[in-house]
Amino acid sequence: MRKRFRVLWLPLLREIAMTLRTAKLALEDGTVYTGVSLGATGEVSGEVVFNTSMTGYQEILTDPSYRGQIVTMTYPEIGNYGVNSQDVESDRIYLSGFVMREYSRRASNYRCEESLHEYLKRHGIVGLAEVDTRALVRRIRIHGAMRGVLSTEDLDDESLVQKAKACPGLVGRDLVREVMPQAVEQWDEPLAPLARQSYPPRAETPTADRFHVVAMNFGMKWNIARWLRQSGCRVTVVPGDLGAEEILQLNPDGVFLSNGPGDPEPVGYAIETIRRLLGRVPIFGICLGHQLLSLACGARTFKLKFGHRGANQPVLNHRTGRVEITAQNHGFAVEADTLPEELEVTHINLNDQTIEGVRHRHLPAFSVQYHPEASAGPHDSSYLFQDFVELMEQNRGSATES
């Protein structure tokens, strides 16, 4: 009996003991939240934002687009299914800190390999639990995303608030440089078996390597590359600062513009590259890639009050009249009044009417602000990868005819 107790309860007791340390989150407006820490100990700063997804916290943790941010989950219990080595979107955790209402000390899932606490600790990420996330999220919605400091070391409220006021914001910073890999590599991993169930019904079984896609990596989520590979494309992933001529020397049938963190306007090198690629090769962009394509065509971007982050954002597709439920993660958007005539708005956010997709009226290029490759979902918009394949096919046919 004692042995059985030891087997069943010692891991749980160890988890509880590890998360009894006090930690605090201070915002630049002077608000301080006190809770208990999990993961690593230390002190971090960043823009405090929230995500409304009910699942997918591991994908959120490993999304490079969260660089420079402390992420609060609105779903009340986090960690209940643990983490595994398959559901990752990059090779590490890029966000600064992780905040939740309640941490589930027992992880129950057949795919679980370790607890969330162990995962955060192994990656050196400071977590905070047992705080009123409803009050925190309400404050962010009313006043906007704010700079903050999360600490297990300095527990003096006044000191933490002053540190929060002094930490840098996101506007004007090129965070892409902090997450962008420098190597050129071939991507060969397709979608996981569970994800293949969401492959568009209208899509035929793709012919392997029929098209060559060069993916400009500004902090790309791995599931994007998996979707491109599943669509029958040979995928070459290149750094986001690679020049247009170097990209064209790879003989791509299409160029993909990835997601990435922060303010798009400081990423001038990518904007210039895209401008040089327009009209020479089909282009498809997601999230930051959407913003960069719009900037390359002459539009401007602006910072949203608290951003769009979650897996439940309603988007109207103007071309079909259908509403798609989408996954999103961005704090900037394309300014509608600055959109050039050659860009047609294809998608709109039904919550705040911001632009969610554009298509060039004359050249083979389109983009969306949200994430059609979303894991853990939804998958309403996964057809966009097939649209990209069809665009490359049309462009190849036009080139043959001419």
N, C-alpha and C positions, 0 to 999 in steps of 0.2 A: 504493500500500500504506500509506504514511504517513497519507494522507488518510482512508483507511478506518479505520485504527487510531484516529485522532483522533475520528472520528464515533462509533465504538462504545465507546471506553473513557474519553474525557474526562469525560462526565457521571458515570460510575461513580467515577472518581478524585476528582472534585469532591465527590461524596457522602461518600467515605471521609475526605477532608481535613476536611470539615465536622463529622465526628463523632469526632474524636480528642481532644476536650477532656474532661478528667476531671470527673466529677460525683459527688456523694454523696447518699445518702438515709439520714437518721437517724431512728430511732424513739424514742418517749418512754421506752422501757424500756432505752435505752442501746445498742441494736444499730445498727451502721452498715454500709451496703452501698456499695461503691465500683464505679463503672462508667464508661462514656463517655456524653457528652451528645449529644442530637440535638434538632433544633428550636431554640427560643430559648435564650438564656443568661439567668441570673438566679437568683432564690431564691423558692421558694413553699412554703406550708405547707398542711396539710389532714389529714383522716382517711385513713389508708392502707388501702385495700380491694383485693379481687381479683375478677376476672371470668373465668369458665371457658369463655367462648365461643371457638370455633375460628375463626370469621369474624365480620365485622360491626364491626371496630374503628372505622370511620368513624362508624357509627351510635352507638357507645358514646361517642366523643369529643364528638358534638354533642347528646347527651341532657342536657337541663337538670337532670335528677334527680341528676347527679353533681356539682352545685355544692358546693364546699368539700371535695372529695376528690381524693386522689392514687390513680389506678387502676393496678393491676398486672394484666397479662394472663398467664394461666397457659399459654396455647398458646405453644410455644417460639419460633416465628418470626412476626414481625409486620411488615407493610408490603409483603408480597410482591405484592399486587395494586394498590398505590398508592391514590389517592383520586380522586373525581370530584365534580362539582357536583350530581349527582342523588341520591346516597345519604345525604343529610343529614337530620337530625331537627330542626334549628333553624338560626338564622342565624349561629351562632358556636359556638366551643368553650367549654363552661362548666366543665369539670373543672379542677383546679389543676395536676396533673402527670400524666405518663404513663410507666409503667415496663414493661420487657419483657426477656426473656432475650436474644434476638438480633434485631437490626434488619436486614431484608432490603434491601440497598442497590440491588437491581435490582427494579423494579416491572414486572410482566408481566401485562397484561390489556388487552383491546381497548377498555375503557371508561376506562382510566387517563388522568388529565389532569395529575397532578403526583405527586411522591413524598410519602411520609408525612413525611419530614424537612422538605421545603419547606412542606408544609401546616401542620405544627406551628410552624415559624418564622414563617410569615405571620400566624398567629393569636397569636403571643407565648406559646406553651406550651412549658414546659421538659420535655424527655423524657430518659429514662435507659435505657441498654441495657448488655448484657454484665454483668448481675448474676445471681446464683443465685436465680431466682424461685421455684424449688421450696422452698428454705430459707425465703425470705420468706413465702410463702403458708402453709407449715407453721407458722411462728411466729404468724401471724395466726389460723390455725385453733385453735391451742392457747391463745393468750393473748387473742384477740379483736382487733377492729379498733383500731388505735392512731393517735394523732396523730404526724405526721411532718413533716420539713422536707427538701425536695429543693433542692440548690444546686449551681451551677457556680462560685460566687464564694467563699463561705466553705467551705473544705475542712478546717477544724479539727474533729475528731470531738467533742470536749467541748463546744465552742461550739454545734455543730449540735444535739446532744442537749438542751442547755439550752433552745434555741429551740423544739424539739419539745415539751418539757414545758410551755412557756409559751403555746403557740398554743391557740386556743379549740377545744372539741369541738363536736359537733352538737346535743347535748341542750339543749333550751330556746331554741334559735335559730330565728328565722323566716327561713329561707333562701328561701322563696317570694317574698318582697319583692325579692330580688336577681335573680330571673329572670323575674318576671311582667311582660309588656308592659302598657302602659296604654291602648292603642287598641282600639276595637271594630272588627272587620273581618269581611268575608264571605270564606269559604274556598271556592274553586272548583276546586282541583286534585284530580283523581281519583287512583286508584292507578296506578302505573307499569305498563306492559304486562306485564313479567315477574311483578309481584306479583299481577296479576289472575288468574293461573293457580291461585292458592290460594283464590279466592273460593268460599264454601260451595256445594257441588253442589246442595243442597236449595233454595238461594235462586233465585227467578225473577229475570229481568231487571228491575231496580228501575225504578219510575216516577220520573222526575226530579222533585225538589222536592216529593215527596208529603208529607213531614214536615219541619217546621222544628226543628232542634236548636240550642240555645244551649249552647256549650261553654265552661265556666268554666276559664280557662287559669291553672294554677298552675305552669306550666313544661311545657306540653304538647308531646309529640313530634308532629311533623308527620304521621307515618304514621297516627296516630289520626284526624286530620281527613280524611285521604285515604280511610280506610276508611268513615267516616261519609258522605262524599260519594259513594263508590262504592255505598253502600247505598241511594242515592236520596234522601238528605236534603239540604236546604238548611242550610248550617252557618254560624252566626254565632258568632265567637270573641270572648269578652269577658274583661276582666281578672278574676282570681280574687277580687278584693275588691268586685266589684259587688254591690249589695244585692238582696235577694229581689224587692222590688217593681219595681225597675228591670229585672230579668230578666223578670218576668212581663209587663211593659209591651211586651216584644218579641214577645209571643204565641207562645211556643214550644210545640211538641207534646211535647218532651222536653228534659231538661237533662242534659248530660254533665259529669262531674267528672274532670278530667285528672290525670295523674301530676304529680310535682313533687319537689323535694329536701327532705331533712332530716326533722326531728321534726314530726309532724303536730299535736301538742297546742298549740304556740304559735300556730297559725293559727286563732285564735278567731273572727275575722271571717267566715271561710268556714264554720266549723262552725255558727255562728248562722244564716247565710244558708241553708244546707242544711236546717237544722231548720225554717225558715219555709217552705221549698219542699216538704217532704215532704207527700204527700197532695194537693197542688195540681197536680202535673205529674209524669210518669214520670221516673225518675232512673237513670242508669247511671254507675258509677264504675270507674276503673282505677287501681291502685297507690295513690298518695297519696289519690286520690279515694275508694278503698275504705276507707281508714283514716278519712278525714273523715266519710264517711257513717256508719260505725260509731260514731264519737265523737258525732255529732249524735243518734244513737239512744240514747246513754247508756253505751257501752262505753269501755274505756280501751286505750291502746297501750303497748308496751314496746320497748326497744332490744334487737335481736338481738345475739348475741355477735360474729358476723362477717358477718351479712347473707346475702341470697340474690342473687347476681349471676351470670348466665350464661344460656345458651340451651338448657339440658338438665335443667331441674328437673321431676321427676315430680309431677303433681297428680292426685288422685283426685276425679272428679266423682261426688258422692253421688247425684245425680239420675239418672244413666245407668249408673253402675258402671264407667265407662271411665276408663283412665289417660291423661292428656294430658301430652305433653312441652311444657314452656312456657319462655318467656324471662322473666327476672325481674331486677329491680334495686331492692332496698329494704333498708334497715337497721333498719326498725321493723316491728312486726306488731301485730295486734289481740289483746288478751289474752282468751283463751277464757273464763276464769272470770268476766269482767265483762260478757260478751255478754248483752244484755237478751233477754227471752223473745220479743219480737216479731221478732227476727232469727234466721233459720234458716241454719245452716252448710251451704253447698252444695258447697264444694271444700276439700280438705285437702292439705297438703304431705306427701308420703310419706317425705321425708328426716327431718323433725323434728316432724311432726304439727301444725304451725302452721296457722292459718286462712288459706285462700286465696280464699274467696268466701263471700258472704252474700246472702240475699234476705229482704226484709221480708215477714212472713206476711200482712199486711193491706193494705199500700199498694204501689203500683207502683214499686218501687225495688230494685235489686240492684247488686252490685259484685264485682270480683275483684282480688286482690292482684298478679297477674301481668299480662303484656302480650300480649293476643291479637292485636294489630296487628303483632307483632314483625317487624322487618326487620333482619337477613337471614333470620329464621325462628326457630323452627318456627311452623307455622300450624294446629296441632291445634285451637286454641281460637277461630279466627276466626268461628265460628258465633255468638259472643256478640253481634256487631253485628247479625246478623239477629234474635237474640232481643230486642234493644232495639227494633228496628223493629216486631216483632210486639207488644211491650208497648205501644208508642205506638198501634198499630192497635186493640188491645183497649180501651185507655183512650178512644180516640176513639169507638169503638162504644158503650161504656158511657155516655159523655156524651150521645150522640145518643139513646139509649133513654130516658135520664132526662129 
